Structure formats: C-alpha cells, structure tokens
C-alpha cells in the first residue's frame, strides 16, 4: 500500500455562490492524496501497475471546468472520478479557494472531500 500525493494543482474556474464569481472566475488550488495498492509497481516498474498522477491532474482540470455554486460539489466529483481509477483504495481532495470576494483577512478557505472503494 502506498500514498500518491499531488499537491498545488492550480486552476482558474468559475465556482462560487456570488454572481460575480460566475462571471469573473477565480483561482483555486487542489491537493489530492490517493491511497493505492502499489505492491505490483514496486517490482514491475510499470506505469500500468499504479495510479497515473497525470490522470489525477486531468480529472481535476476536467471537473473544475464544470461550474458549481459551492466548492464542495467539484471536490466530491473529483473524488468520485479518481475512485474509478485502477488500484485506488482511498482518496482525499482539498479544494482551496484563493482570495474569494469576502471582506475579511484570512489565509485560505478550503473544503475537503474523502472517499474509498
């Protein structure tokens, strides 16, 4: 069993409850942690025997391009799609919304979604 981590996937998308977010868009960072059966790839050295992190990034980009009012929605869609990949046992996705149009000072706003096979 192994942990595959893809952190800091930067995406520009149009998620948000406020009308201007649907028009102007915003910056997001997606972090993904995948627990997978890595026993085969540890001896075979074959990409087909593990979770391809390029596919993880493609899933993130694809799901982030589908607009939603609430960031929980794309986070859950990303989890569900990654769970369909070969060898995946568990997935955790953190979706960070960078500088949302809120009159406050804070480091970040994020949601985390989890799933398992």
Biopython code that builds the backbone (N, CA, C, O; Angstrom):
import numpy as np
from Bio.PDB.StructureBuilder import StructureBuilder

atoms = [
    (1, "UNK", "N", (0.847, -1.170, 0.000)),
    (1, "UNK", "CA", (0.000, 0.000, 0.000)),
    (1, "UNK", "C", (0.894, 1.235, 0.000)),
    (1, "UNK", "O", (1.918, 1.282, 0.682)),
    (2, "UNK", "N", (0.484, 2.235, -0.780)),
    (2, "UNK", "CA", (1.267, 3.451, -0.863)),
    (2, "UNK", "C", (0.376, 4.677, -0.930)),
    (2, "UNK", "O", (-0.832, 4.580, -1.148)),
    (3, "UNK", "N", (0.991, 5.823, -0.739)),
    (3, "UNK", "CA", (0.288, 7.100, -0.807)),
    (3, "UNK", "C", (0.857, 7.905, -1.958)),
    (3, "UNK", "O", (2.054, 8.190, -1.993)),
    (4, "UNK", "N", (0.000, 8.271, -2.901)),
    (4, "UNK", "CA", (0.387, 9.114, -4.027)),
    (4, "UNK", "C", (-0.177, 10.497, -3.740)),
    (4, "UNK", "O", (-1.377, 10.656, -3.519)),
    (5, "UNK", "N", (0.696, 11.495, -3.744)),
    (5, "UNK", "CA", (0.313, 12.856, -3.403)),
    (5, "UNK", "C", (0.544, 13.772, -4.588)),
    (5, "UNK", "O", (1.629, 13.789, -5.168)),
    (6, "UNK", "N", (-0.483, 14.538, -4.948)),
    (6, "UNK", "CA", (-0.352, 15.575, -5.977)),
    (6, "UNK", "C", (-0.883, 16.850, -5.333)),
    (6, "UNK", "O", (-2.090, 17.003, -5.145)),
    (7, "UNK", "N", (0.022, 17.763, -4.997)),
    (7, "UNK", "CA", (-0.369, 18.984, -4.298)),
    (7, "UNK", "C", (-0.108, 20.215, -5.152)),
    (7, "UNK", "O", (0.832, 20.253, -5.946)),
    (8, "UNK", "N", (-0.952, 21.213, -4.976)),
    (8, "UNK", "CA", (-0.728, 22.503, -5.614)),
    (8, "UNK", "C", (-1.164, 22.588, -7.063)),
    (8, "UNK", "O", (-0.580, 23.344, -7.838)),
    (9, "UNK", "N", (-2.187, 21.820, -7.448)),
    (9, "UNK", "CA", (-2.707, 21.909, -8.816)),
    (9, "UNK", "C", (-3.476, 23.227, -8.914)),
    (9, "UNK", "O", (-4.520, 23.392, -8.281)),
    (10, "UNK", "N", (-2.959, 24.153, -9.703)),
    (10, "UNK", "CA", (-3.572, 25.476, -9.817)),
    (10, "UNK", "C", (-4.543, 25.519, -10.991)),
    (10, "UNK", "O", (-4.215, 25.128, -12.111)),
    (11, "UNK", "N", (-5.749, 26.007, -10.700)),
    (11, "UNK", "CA", (-6.812, 26.026, -11.702)),
    (11, "UNK", "C", (-7.546, 27.365, -11.612)),
    (11, "UNK", "O", (-7.781, 27.882, -10.520)),
    (12, "UNK", "N", (-7.900, 27.913, -12.760)),
    (12, "UNK", "CA", (-8.787, 29.073, -12.813)),
    (12, "UNK", "C", (-10.163, 28.552, -13.191)),
    (12, "UNK", "O", (-10.314, 27.860, -14.198)),
    (13, "UNK", "N", (-11.173, 28.886, -12.381)),
    (13, "UNK", "CA", (-12.519, 28.347, -12.620)),
    (13, "UNK", "C", (-13.570, 29.355, -12.162)),
    (13, "UNK", "O", (-13.243, 30.417, -11.634)),
    (14, "UNK", "N", (-14.825, 29.006, -12.373)),
    (14, "UNK", "CA", (-15.931, 29.927, -12.138)),
    (14, "UNK", "C", (-16.885, 29.440, -11.051)),
    (14, "UNK", "O", (-18.102, 29.550, -11.198)),
    (15, "UNK", "N", (-16.341, 28.904, -9.964)),
    (15, "UNK", "CA", (-17.157, 28.396, -8.864)),
    (15, "UNK", "C", (-17.433, 29.510, -7.862)),
    (15, "UNK", "O", (-16.573, 30.348, -7.593)),
    (16, "UNK", "N", (-18.625, 29.507, -7.325)),
    (16, "UNK", "CA", (-18.951, 30.459, -6.274)),
    (16, "UNK", "C", (-20.418, 30.816, -6.270)),
    (16, "UNK", "O", (-21.093, 30.780, -7.299)),
    (17, "UNK", "N", (-20.892, 31.156, -5.102)),
    (17, "UNK", "CA", (-22.304, 31.492, -4.912)),
    (17, "UNK", "C", (-22.635, 32.894, -5.426)),
    (17, "UNK", "O", (-23.757, 33.146, -5.867)),
    (18, "UNK", "N", (-21.669, 33.799, -5.371)),
    (18, "UNK", "CA", (-21.922, 35.183, -5.779)),
    (18, "UNK", "C", (-21.951, 35.313, -7.296)),
    (18, "UNK", "O", (-21.156, 34.675, -7.987)),
    (19, "UNK", "N", (-22.855, 36.129, -7.818)),
    (19, "UNK", "CA", (-22.978, 36.272, -9.277)),
    (19, "UNK", "C", (-21.673, 36.673, -9.968)),
    (19, "UNK", "O", (-21.379, 36.187, -11.061)),
    (20, "UNK", "N", (-20.893, 37.551, -9.343)),
    (20, "UNK", "CA", (-19.640, 37.984, -9.977)),
    (20, "UNK", "C", (-18.615, 36.853, -10.103)),
    (20, "UNK", "O", (-17.751, 36.894, -10.980)),
    (21, "UNK", "N", (-18.708, 35.853, -9.236)),
    (21, "UNK", "CA", (-17.785, 34.723, -9.334)),
    (21, "UNK", "C", (-18.056, 33.900, -10.590)),
    (21, "UNK", "O", (-17.135, 33.326, -11.171)),
    (22, "UNK", "N", (-19.306, 33.843, -11.005)),
    (22, "UNK", "CA", (-19.664, 33.116, -12.228)),
    (22, "UNK", "C", (-19.185, 33.858, -13.472)),
    (22, "UNK", "O", (-18.976, 33.251, -14.522)),
    (23, "UNK", "N", (-19.013, 35.174, -13.348)),
    (23, "UNK", "CA", (-18.587, 35.988, -14.489)),
    (23, "UNK", "C", (-17.074, 36.178, -14.510)),
    (23, "UNK", "O", (-16.433, 35.982, -15.542)),
    (24, "UNK", "N", (-16.509, 36.561, -13.368)),
    (24, "UNK", "CA", (-15.083, 36.892, -13.296)),
    (24, "UNK", "C", (-14.192, 35.679, -13.047)),
    (24, "UNK", "O", (-13.032, 35.665, -13.457)),
    (25, "UNK", "N", (-14.726, 34.671, -12.384)),
    (25, "UNK", "CA", (-13.930, 33.493, -12.059)),
    (25, "UNK", "C", (-12.982, 33.755, -10.906)),
    (25, "UNK", "O", (-12.981, 34.832, -10.310)),
    (26, "UNK", "N", (-12.179, 32.755, -10.605)),
    (26, "UNK", "CA", (-11.230, 32.879, -9.510)),
    (26, "UNK", "C", (-10.187, 31.777, -9.558)),
    (26, "UNK", "O", (-10.275, 30.833, -10.343)),
    (27, "UNK", "N", (-9.203, 31.931, -8.693)),
    (27, "UNK", "CA", (-8.102, 30.970, -8.626)),
    (27, "UNK", "C", (-8.367, 29.951, -7.520)),
    (27, "UNK", "O", (-8.869, 30.280, -6.445)),
    (28, "UNK", "N", (-8.012, 28.707, -7.821)),
    (28, "UNK", "CA", (-8.197, 27.601, -6.893)),
    (28, "UNK", "C", (-6.927, 26.759, -6.871)),
    (28, "UNK", "O", (-6.186, 26.701, -7.852)),
    (29, "UNK", "N", (-6.691, 26.113, -5.742)),
    (29, "UNK", "CA", (-5.605, 25.136, -5.624)),
    (29, "UNK", "C", (-6.236, 23.829, -5.155)),
    (29, "UNK", "O", (-7.021, 23.806, -4.206)),
    (30, "UNK", "N", (-5.880, 22.748, -5.834)),
    (30, "UNK", "CA", (-6.417, 21.433, -5.483)),
    (30, "UNK", "C", (-5.264, 20.535, -5.049)),
    (30, "UNK", "O", (-4.248, 20.426, -5.736)),
    (31, "UNK", "N", (-5.440, 19.898, -3.899)),
    (31, "UNK", "CA", (-4.472, 18.941, -3.367)),
    (31, "UNK", "C", (-5.146, 17.577, -3.298)),
    (31, "UNK", "O", (-6.287, 17.457, -2.852)),
    (32, "UNK", "N", (-4.425, 16.549, -3.745)),
    (32, "UNK", "CA", (-5.009, 15.206, -3.827)),
    (32, "UNK", "C", (-4.082, 14.195, -3.157)),
    (32, "UNK", "O", (-2.874, 14.183, -3.397)),
    (33, "UNK", "N", (-4.669, 13.351, -2.314)),
    (33, "UNK", "CA", (-3.949, 12.245, -1.690)),
    (33, "UNK", "C", (-4.677, 10.955, -2.039)),
    (33, "UNK", "O", (-5.869, 10.813, -1.765)),
    (34, "UNK", "N", (-3.960, 10.021, -2.643)),
    (34, "UNK", "CA", (-4.549, 8.758, -3.083)),
    (34, "UNK", "C", (-3.822, 7.600, -2.404)),
    (34, "UNK", "O", (-2.606, 7.461, -2.535)),
    (35, "UNK", "N", (-4.563, 6.779, -1.684)),
    (35, "UNK", "CA", (-4.014, 5.542, -1.140)),
    (35, "UNK", "C", (-4.298, 4.455, -2.167)),
    (35, "UNK", "O", (-5.435, 4.266, -2.599)),
    (36, "UNK", "N", (-3.242, 3.744, -2.548)),
    (36, "UNK", "CA", (-3.383, 2.759, -3.622)),
    (36, "UNK", "C", (-2.551, 1.521, -3.331)),
    (36, "UNK", "O", (-1.607, 1.546, -2.542)),
    (37, "UNK", "N", (-2.931, 0.446, -3.991)),
    (37, "UNK", "CA", (-2.154, -0.791, -3.941)),
    (37, "UNK", "C", (-0.943, -0.605, -4.851)),
    (37, "UNK", "O", (-1.073, -0.612, -6.075)),
    (38, "UNK", "N", (0.221, -0.441, -4.254)),
    (38, "UNK", "CA", (1.452, -0.229, -5.031)),
    (38, "UNK", "C", (2.352, -1.460, -5.043)),
    (38, "UNK", "O", (3.496, -1.386, -5.492)),
    (39, "UNK", "N", (1.848, -2.582, -4.556)),
    (39, "UNK", "CA", (2.692, -3.780, -4.450)),
    (39, "UNK", "C", (3.210, -4.250, -5.808)),
    (39, "UNK", "O", (4.364, -4.665, -5.918)),
    (40, "UNK", "N", (2.365, -4.189, -6.848)),
    (40, "UNK", "CA", (2.813, -4.638, -8.177)),
    (40, "UNK", "C", (3.867, -3.717, -8.770)),
    (40, "UNK", "O", (4.903, -4.181, -9.244)),
    (41, "UNK", "N", (3.609, -2.417, -8.747)),
    (41, "UNK", "CA", (4.529, -1.474, -9.388)),
    (41, "UNK", "C", (5.892, -1.440, -8.686)),
    (41, "UNK", "O", (6.904, -1.113, -9.304)),
    (42, "UNK", "N", (5.910, -1.775, -7.410)),
    (42, "UNK", "CA", (7.170, -1.778, -6.673)),
    (42, "UNK", "C", (8.154, -2.800, -7.222)),
    (42, "UNK", "O", (9.362, -2.664, -7.025)),
    (43, "UNK", "N", (7.648, -3.824, -7.910)),
    (43, "UNK", "CA", (8.540, -4.811, -8.523)),
    (43, "UNK", "C", (8.517, -4.757, -10.046)),
    (43, "UNK", "O", (9.511, -5.091, -10.691)),
    (44, "UNK", "N", (7.395, -4.341, -10.627)),
    (44, "UNK", "CA", (7.284, -4.353, -12.098)),
    (44, "UNK", "C", (7.868, -3.111, -12.757)),
    (44, "UNK", "O", (8.329, -3.175, -13.897)),
    (45, "UNK", "N", (7.855, -1.972, -12.046)),
    (45, "UNK", "CA", (8.316, -0.698, -12.609)),
    (45, "UNK", "C", (7.511, -0.322, -13.854)),
    (45, "UNK", "O", (8.042, 0.267, -14.795)),
    (46, "UNK", "N", (6.207, -0.676, -13.846)),
    (46, "UNK", "CA", (5.329, -0.464, -14.998)),
    (46, "UNK", "C", (4.201, 0.491, -14.606)),
    (46, "UNK", "O", (3.493, 0.248, -13.628)),
    (47, "UNK", "N", (4.032, 1.569, -15.360)),
    (47, "UNK", "CA", (3.005, 2.570, -15.084)),
    (47, "UNK", "C", (1.602, 1.972, -15.009)),
    (47, "UNK", "O", (0.757, 2.471, -14.266)),
    (48, "UNK", "N", (1.349, 0.919, -15.765)),
    (48, "UNK", "CA", (0.034, 0.276, -15.760)),
    (48, "UNK", "C", (-0.299, -0.407, -14.430)),
    (48, "UNK", "O", (-1.447, -0.781, -14.191)),
    (49, "UNK", "N", (0.705, -0.567, -13.570)),
    (49, "UNK", "CA", (0.506, -1.235, -12.289)),
    (49, "UNK", "C", (0.339, -0.260, -11.121)),
    (49, "UNK", "O", (0.450, -0.649, -9.958)),
    (50, "UNK", "N", (0.071, 1.011, -11.441)),
    (50, "UNK", "CA", (-0.111, 2.008, -10.387)),
    (50, "UNK", "C", (-1.132, 3.045, -10.827)),
    (50, "UNK", "O", (-1.737, 2.920, -11.892)),
    (51, "UNK", "N", (-1.320, 4.056, -10.013)),
    (51, "UNK", "CA", (-2.209, 5.170, -10.342)),
    (51, "UNK", "C", (-1.364, 6.240, -11.028)),
    (51, "UNK", "O", (-0.393, 6.737, -10.458)),
    (52, "UNK", "N", (-1.735, 6.582, -12.235)),
    (52, "UNK", "CA", (-1.010, 7.574, -13.028)),
    (52, "UNK", "C", (-1.382, 8.971, -12.537)),
    (52, "UNK", "O", (-2.533, 9.386, -12.666)),
    (53, "UNK", "N", (-0.416, 9.696, -11.978)),
    (53, "UNK", "CA", (-0.730, 11.019, -11.444)),
    (53, "UNK", "C", (-1.097, 12.017, -12.530)),
    (53, "UNK", "O", (-1.736, 13.028, -12.235)),
    (54, "UNK", "N", (-0.715, 11.767, -13.772)),
    (54, "UNK", "CA", (-1.152, 12.622, -14.883)),
    (54, "UNK", "C", (-2.671, 12.517, -15.042)),
    (54, "UNK", "O", (-3.337, 13.514, -15.322)),
    (55, "UNK", "N", (-3.215, 11.312, -14.863)),
    (55, "UNK", "CA", (-4.671, 11.134, -14.943)),
    (55, "UNK", "C", (-5.370, 11.855, -13.790)),
    (55, "UNK", "O", (-6.466, 12.389, -13.960)),
    (56, "UNK", "N", (-4.742, 11.869, -12.632)),
    (56, "UNK", "CA", (-5.299, 12.603, -11.493)),
    (56, "UNK", "C", (-5.423, 14.082, -11.848)),
    (56, "UNK", "O", (-6.463, 14.697, -11.613)),
    (57, "UNK", "N", (-4.366, 14.646, -12.410)),
    (57, "UNK", "CA", (-4.374, 16.062, -12.798)),
    (57, "UNK", "C", (-5.427, 16.326, -13.872)),
    (57, "UNK", "O", (-6.128, 17.336, -13.815)),
    (58, "UNK", "N", (-5.543, 15.438, -14.837)),
    (58, "UNK", "CA", (-6.559, 15.593, -15.889)),
    (58, "UNK", "C", (-7.970, 15.586, -15.300)),
    (58, "UNK", "O", (-8.821, 16.374, -15.711)),
    (59, "UNK", "N", (-8.214, 14.701, -14.345)),
    (59, "UNK", "CA", (-9.525, 14.639, -13.691)),
    (59, "UNK", "C", (-9.811, 15.948, -12.957)),
    (59, "UNK", "O", (-10.917, 16.482, -13.042)),
    (60, "UNK", "N", (-8.824, 16.458, -12.245)),
    (60, "UNK", "CA", (-9.001, 17.722, -11.525)),
    (60, "UNK", "C", (-9.370, 18.838, -12.494)),
    (60, "UNK", "O", (-10.336, 19.566, -12.264)),
    (61, "UNK", "N", (-8.611, 18.976, -13.572)),
    (61, "UNK", "CA", (-8.885, 20.038, -14.549)),
    (61, "UNK", "C", (-10.276, 19.890, -15.165)),
    (61, "UNK", "O", (-11.012, 20.867, -15.305)),
    (62, "UNK", "N", (-10.623, 18.661, -15.527)),
    (62, "UNK", "CA", (-11.927, 18.390, -16.145)),
    (62, "UNK", "C", (-13.078, 18.745, -15.204)),
    (62, "UNK", "O", (-14.021, 19.426, -15.606)),
    (63, "UNK", "N", (-13.006, 18.293, -13.971)),
    (63, "UNK", "CA", (-14.093, 18.522, -13.024)),
    (63, "UNK", "C", (-14.169, 19.977, -12.567)),
    (63, "UNK", "O", (-15.254, 20.481, -12.278)),
    (64, "UNK", "N", (-13.035, 20.648, -12.501)),
    (64, "UNK", "CA", (-13.032, 22.060, -12.116)),
    (64, "UNK", "C", (-13.599, 22.946, -13.219)),
    (64, "UNK", "O", (-13.998, 24.080, -12.953)),
    (65, "UNK", "N", (-13.639, 22.453, -14.439)),
    (65, "UNK", "CA", (-14.179, 23.249, -15.550)),
    (65, "UNK", "C", (-15.712, 23.244, -15.580)),
    (65, "UNK", "O", (-16.321, 24.005, -16.332)),
    (66, "UNK", "N", (-16.332, 22.389, -14.765)),
    (66, "UNK", "CA", (-17.795, 22.313, -14.695)),
    (66, "UNK", "C", (-18.255, 23.187, -13.522)),
    (66, "UNK", "O", (-18.014, 22.853, -12.362)),
    (67, "UNK", "N", (-18.905, 24.283, -13.826)),
    (67, "UNK", "CA", (-19.251, 25.280, -12.824)),
    (67, "UNK", "C", (-20.193, 24.750, -11.736)),
    (67, "UNK", "O", (-21.075, 23.929, -11.988)),
    (68, "UNK", "N", (-19.968, 25.257, -10.512)),
    (68, "UNK", "CA", (-20.841, 24.954, -9.375)),
    (68, "UNK", "C", (-20.888, 26.170, -8.454)),
    (68, "UNK", "O", (-19.933, 26.945, -8.391)),
    (69, "UNK", "N", (-21.987, 26.331, -7.748)),
    (69, "UNK", "CA", (-22.087, 27.415, -6.770)),
    (69, "UNK", "C", (-21.220, 27.139, -5.543)),
    (69, "UNK", "O", (-20.587, 28.048, -5.006)),
    (70, "UNK", "N", (-21.196, 25.896, -5.111)),
    (70, "UNK", "CA", (-20.494, 25.533, -3.883)),
    (70, "UNK", "C", (-19.271, 24.683, -4.217)),
    (70, "UNK", "O", (-19.353, 23.769, -5.038)),
    (71, "UNK", "N", (-18.127, 24.985, -3.574)),
    (71, "UNK", "CA", (-16.891, 24.263, -3.916)),
    (71, "UNK", "C", (-16.907, 22.813, -3.441)),
    (71, "UNK", "O", (-16.068, 22.017, -3.863)),
    (72, "UNK", "N", (-17.840, 22.466, -2.579)),
    (72, "UNK", "CA", (-17.978, 21.068, -2.171)),
    (72, "UNK", "C", (-18.338, 20.176, -3.361)),
    (72, "UNK", "O", (-17.979, 18.999, -3.396)),
    (73, "UNK", "N", (-19.048, 20.749, -4.330)),
    (73, "UNK", "CA", (-19.516, 19.968, -5.481)),
    (73, "UNK", "C", (-18.355, 19.489, -6.356)),
    (73, "UNK", "O", (-18.254, 18.284, -6.590)),
    (74, "UNK", "N", (-17.470, 20.370, -6.852)),
    (74, "UNK", "CA", (-16.355, 19.850, -7.647)),
    (74, "UNK", "C", (-15.405, 18.975, -6.830)),
    (74, "UNK", "O", (-14.822, 18.034, -7.367)),
    (75, "UNK", "N", (-15.244, 19.271, -5.546)),
    (75, "UNK", "CA", (-14.379, 18.426, -4.708)),
    (75, "UNK", "C", (-14.900, 16.991, -4.685)),
    (75, "UNK", "O", (-14.129, 16.042, -4.833)),
    (76, "UNK", "N", (-16.207, 16.837, -4.500)),
    (76, "UNK", "CA", (-16.811, 15.490, -4.474)),
    (76, "UNK", "C", (-16.732, 14.817, -5.837)),
    (76, "UNK", "O", (-16.483, 13.614, -5.919)),
    (77, "UNK", "N", (-16.942, 15.580, -6.911)),
    (77, "UNK", "CA", (-16.849, 14.998, -8.257)),
    (77, "UNK", "C", (-15.430, 14.492, -8.529)),
    (77, "UNK", "O", (-15.249, 13.437, -9.137)),
    (78, "UNK", "N", (-14.435, 15.240, -8.080)),
    (78, "UNK", "CA", (-13.039, 14.818, -8.264)),
    (78, "UNK", "C", (-12.802, 13.503, -7.529)),
    (78, "UNK", "O", (-12.211, 12.577, -8.085)),
    (79, "UNK", "N", (-13.259, 13.419, -6.283)),
    (79, "UNK", "CA", (-13.114, 12.180, -5.505)),
    (79, "UNK", "C", (-13.762, 11.013, -6.236)),
    (79, "UNK", "O", (-13.149, 9.958, -6.398)),
    (80, "UNK", "N", (-14.998, 11.202, -6.675)),
    (80, "UNK", "CA", (-15.730, 10.116, -7.335)),
    (80, "UNK", "C", (-15.030, 9.630, -8.599)),
    (80, "UNK", "O", (-14.984, 8.427, -8.854)),
    (81, "UNK", "N", (-14.489, 10.544, -9.388)),
    (81, "UNK", "CA", (-13.791, 10.157, -10.631)),
    (81, "UNK", "C", (-12.480, 9.436, -10.331)),
    (81, "UNK", "O", (-12.159, 8.441, -10.981)),
    (82, "UNK", "N", (-11.728, 9.922, -9.362)),
    (82, "UNK", "CA", (-10.452, 9.280, -9.029)),
    (82, "UNK", "C", (-10.686, 7.870, -8.497)),
    (82, "UNK", "O", (-9.879, 6.973, -8.742)),
    (83, "UNK", "N", (-11.779, 7.669, -7.774)),
    (83, "UNK", "CA", (-12.089, 6.333, -7.253)),
    (83, "UNK", "C", (-12.318, 5.312, -8.362)),
    (83, "UNK", "O", (-12.262, 4.110, -8.103)),
    (84, "UNK", "N", (-12.573, 5.757, -9.583)),
    (84, "UNK", "CA", (-12.766, 4.816, -10.697)),
    (84, "UNK", "C", (-11.444, 4.344, -11.296)),
    (84, "UNK", "O", (-11.432, 3.411, -12.099)),
    (85, "UNK", "N", (-10.330, 4.973, -10.917)),
    (85, "UNK", "CA", (-9.032, 4.572, -11.468)),
    (85, "UNK", "C", (-8.565, 3.252, -10.856)),
    (85, "UNK", "O", (-8.872, 2.939, -9.706)),
    (86, "UNK", "N", (-7.821, 2.491, -11.647)),
    (86, "UNK", "CA", (-7.260, 1.216, -11.225)),
    (86, "UNK", "C", (-6.359, 1.395, -10.004)),
    (86, "UNK", "O", (-5.581, 2.347, -9.942)),
    (87, "UNK", "N", (-6.458, 0.499, -9.049)),
    (87, "UNK", "CA", (-5.609, 0.406, -7.860)),
    (87, "UNK", "C", (-5.973, 1.370, -6.730)),
    (87, "UNK", "O", (-5.411, 1.265, -5.639)),
    (88, "UNK", "N", (-6.901, 2.311, -6.963)),
    (88, "UNK", "CA", (-7.237, 3.307, -5.947)),
    (88, "UNK", "C", (-8.065, 2.674, -4.831)),
    (88, "UNK", "O", (-9.051, 1.980, -5.083)),
    (89, "UNK", "N", (-7.640, 2.930, -3.588)),
    (89, "UNK", "CA", (-8.379, 2.441, -2.429)),
    (89, "UNK", "C", (-9.080, 3.577, -1.685)),
    (89, "UNK", "O", (-10.241, 3.451, -1.295)),
    (90, "UNK", "N", (-8.363, 4.688, -1.493)),
    (90, "UNK", "CA", (-8.922, 5.851, -0.795)),
    (90, "UNK", "C", (-8.463, 7.119, -1.502)),
    (90, "UNK", "O", (-7.401, 7.158, -2.123)),
    (91, "UNK", "N", (-9.292, 8.157, -1.390)),
    (91, "UNK", "CA", (-8.953, 9.460, -1.968)),
    (91, "UNK", "C", (-9.351, 10.551, -0.986)),
    (91, "UNK", "O", (-10.404, 10.489, -0.352)),
    (92, "UNK", "N", (-8.491, 11.539, -0.876)),
    (92, "UNK", "CA", (-8.817, 12.754, -0.133)),
    (92, "UNK", "C", (-8.465, 13.934, -1.023)),
    (92, "UNK", "O", (-7.362, 14.003, -1.564)),
    (93, "UNK", "N", (-9.407, 14.868, -1.174)),
    (93, "UNK", "CA", (-9.209, 16.042, -2.020)),
    (93, "UNK", "C", (-9.474, 17.286, -1.187)),
    (93, "UNK", "O", (-10.524, 17.413, -0.557)),
    (94, "UNK", "N", (-8.515, 18.197, -1.191)),
    (94, "UNK", "CA", (-8.706, 19.512, -0.586)),
    (94, "UNK", "C", (-8.782, 20.526, -1.714)),
    (94, "UNK", "O", (-7.897, 20.584, -2.567)),
    (95, "UNK", "N", (-9.843, 21.326, -1.717)),
    (95, "UNK", "CA", (-10.028, 22.362, -2.732)),
    (95, "UNK", "C", (-9.968, 23.715, -2.028)),
    (95, "UNK", "O", (-10.818, 24.038, -1.198)),
    (96, "UNK", "N", (-8.939, 24.502, -2.378)),
    (96, "UNK", "CA", (-8.738, 25.814, -1.770)),
    (96, "UNK", "C", (-9.240, 26.903, -2.713)),
    (96, "UNK", "O", (-8.951, 26.887, -3.910)),
    (97, "UNK", "N", (-9.983, 27.833, -2.165)),
    (97, "UNK", "CA", (-10.464, 28.984, -2.928)),
    (97, "UNK", "C", (-9.580, 30.168, -2.556)),
    (97, "UNK", "O", (-9.562, 30.608, -1.406)),
    (98, "UNK", "N", (-8.852, 30.676, -3.540)),
    (98, "UNK", "CA", (-7.887, 31.743, -3.293)),
    (98, "UNK", "C", (-8.566, 33.102, -3.450)),
    (98, "UNK", "O", (-9.166, 33.385, -4.487)),
    (99, "UNK", "N", (-8.472, 33.920, -2.443)),
    (99, "UNK", "CA", (-8.999, 35.285, -2.430)),
    (99, "UNK", "C", (-10.450, 35.401, -2.907)),
    (99, "UNK", "O", (-10.728, 36.113, -3.872)),
    (100, "UNK", "N", (-11.365, 34.712, -2.245)),
    (100, "UNK", "CA", (-12.773, 34.894, -2.609)),
    (100, "UNK", "C", (-13.217, 36.318, -2.265)),
    (100, "UNK", "O", (-12.606, 36.970, -1.419)),
    (101, "UNK", "N", (-14.267, 36.797, -2.912)),
    (101, "UNK", "CA", (-14.705, 38.177, -2.688)),
    (101, "UNK", "C", (-15.427, 38.348, -1.345)),
    (101, "UNK", "O", (-16.642, 38.541, -1.291)),
    (102, "UNK", "N", (-14.648, 38.271, -0.278)),
    (102, "UNK", "CA", (-15.168, 38.409, 1.079)),
    (102, "UNK", "C", (-14.376, 39.517, 1.757)),
    (102, "UNK", "O", (-13.154, 39.571, 1.624)),
    (103, "UNK", "N", (-15.041, 40.385, 2.467)),
    (103, "UNK", "CA", (-14.383, 41.488, 3.155)),
    (103, "UNK", "C", (-13.833, 41.002, 4.493)),
    (103, "UNK", "O", (-14.411, 41.246, 5.552)),
    (104, "UNK", "N", (-12.699, 40.307, 4.411)),
    (104, "UNK", "CA", (-12.052, 39.772, 5.608)),
    (104, "UNK", "C", (-10.616, 39.401, 5.262)),
    (104, "UNK", "O", (-10.273, 39.235, 4.092)),
    (105, "UNK", "N", (-9.788, 39.272, 6.282)),
    (105, "UNK", "CA", (-8.410, 38.837, 6.099)),
    (105, "UNK", "C", (-8.289, 37.411, 6.639)),
    (105, "UNK", "O", (-8.655, 37.134, 7.781)),
    (106, "UNK", "N", (-7.773, 36.517, 5.802)),
    (106, "UNK", "CA", (-7.622, 35.117, 6.195)),
    (106, "UNK", "C", (-6.578, 34.470, 5.302)),
    (106, "UNK", "O", (-6.234, 35.005, 4.248)),
    (107, "UNK", "N", (-6.076, 33.320, 5.725)),
    (107, "UNK", "CA", (-5.065, 32.603, 4.951)),
    (107, "UNK", "C", (-5.674, 31.850, 3.780)),
    (107, "UNK", "O", (-5.186, 31.950, 2.655)),
    (108, "UNK", "N", (-6.734, 31.097, 4.034)),
    (108, "UNK", "CA", (-7.368, 30.354, 2.948)),
    (108, "UNK", "C", (-8.741, 29.870, 3.378)),
    (108, "UNK", "O", (-9.064, 29.787, 4.563)),
    (109, "UNK", "N", (-9.532, 29.558, 2.368)),
    (109, "UNK", "CA", (-10.809, 28.885, 2.573)),
    (109, "UNK", "C", (-10.717, 27.588, 1.785)),
    (109, "UNK", "O", (-10.337, 27.594, 0.614)),
    (110, "UNK", "N", (-11.063, 26.480, 2.420)),
    (110, "UNK", "CA", (-10.980, 25.208, 1.702)),
    (110, "UNK", "C", (-12.040, 24.242, 2.202)),
    (110, "UNK", "O", (-12.591, 24.388, 3.293)),
    (111, "UNK", "N", (-12.304, 23.252, 1.362)),
    (111, "UNK", "CA", (-13.147, 22.126, 1.757)),
    (111, "UNK", "C", (-12.362, 20.852, 1.464)),
    (111, "UNK", "O", (-11.507, 20.823, 0.580)),
    (112, "UNK", "N", (-12.662, 19.819, 2.210)),
    (112, "UNK", "CA", (-12.025, 18.524, 1.999)),
    (112, "UNK", "C", (-13.109, 17.478, 1.793)),
    (112, "UNK", "O", (-14.081, 17.407, 2.546)),
    (113, "UNK", "N", (-12.922, 16.671, 0.760)),
    (113, "UNK", "CA", (-13.849, 15.582, 0.462)),
    (113, "UNK", "C", (-13.062, 14.278, 0.446)),
    (113, "UNK", "O", (-11.927, 14.240, -0.027)),
    (114, "UNK", "N", (-13.663, 13.213, 0.959)),
    (114, "UNK", "CA", (-12.987, 11.914, 1.037)),
    (114, "UNK", "C", (-13.885, 10.819, 0.481)),
    (114, "UNK", "O", (-15.110, 10.941, 0.469)),
    (115, "UNK", "N", (-13.253, 9.754, 0.025)),
    (115, "UNK", "CA", (-13.997, 8.596, -0.432)),
    (115, "UNK", "C", (-13.112, 7.369, -0.450)),
    (115, "UNK", "O", (-11.886, 7.477, -0.422)),
    (116, "UNK", "N", (-13.733, 6.201, -0.495)),
    (116, "UNK", "CA", (-12.952, 4.964, -0.582)),
    (116, "UNK", "C", (-13.733, 3.875, -1.296)),
    (116, "UNK", "O", (-14.964, 3.865, -1.314)),
    (117, "UNK", "N", (-12.972, 2.960, -1.883)),
    (117, "UNK", "CA", (-13.549, 1.791, -2.553)),
    (117, "UNK", "C", (-13.696, 0.661, -1.553)),
    (117, "UNK", "O", (-14.163, -0.421, -1.909)),
]
sb = StructureBuilder()
sb.init_structure("model")
sb.init_model(0)
sb.init_chain("A")
sb.init_seg("    ")
for serial, (resi, resn, name, xyz) in enumerate(atoms, 1):
    if name == "N":
        sb.init_residue(resn, " ", resi, " ")
    sb.init_atom(name, np.array(xyz, "f"), 0.0, 1.0, " ", f" {name:<3s}", serial, name[0])
structure = sb.get_structure()
